[in-house]
């Protein structure tokens, strides 16, 4: 069953609710994107804006690295189908639950 009331546009995801998988930004566990235009379930272009504070440690040589990061949020700006290009037919639906092995 498709949940058409939940649209992926302009979703704000606090970092405390993110999954560990950066590819799943904006999706709650147990949900997935679906293109109702072509039926695609696997390939989407997701444009996001991240708000974060990072502490950079730069060596005198110029090389730098992030020593700590405080990620505040990620906002989904748009989701479009990689197959047909549709951006207005993308919905979030419940993902099927696989059989335990």
Rosetta blueprint (number, residue, H / E / L):
1 X L
2 X E
3 X E
4 X L
5 X L
6 X L
7 X L
8 X L
9 X L
10 X L
11 X L
12 X E
13 X E
14 X E
15 X H
16 X H
17 X H
18 X L
19 X L
20 X L
21 X L
22 X H
23 X H
24 X H
25 X L
26 X L
27 X L
28 X L
29 X L
30 X L
31 X E
32 X E
33 X E
34 X E
35 X E
36 X L
37 X L
38 X L
39 X L
40 X L
41 X L
42 X L
43 X L
44 X E
45 X E
46 X E
47 X E
48 X E
49 X E
50 X E
51 X E
52 X E
53 X E
54 X E
55 X E
56 X E
57 X E
58 X E
59 X L
60 X L
61 X L
62 X L
63 X L
64 X E
65 X E
66 X E
67 X E
68 X E
69 X E
70 X E
71 X E
72 X E
73 X E
74 X E
75 X E
76 X E
77 X E
78 X E
79 X E
80 X E
81 X E
82 X L
83 X L
84 X L
85 X L
86 X L
87 X L
88 X L
89 X L
90 X E
91 X E
92 X E
93 X E
94 X E
95 X L
96 X L
97 X L
98 X L
99 X L
100 X L
101 X L
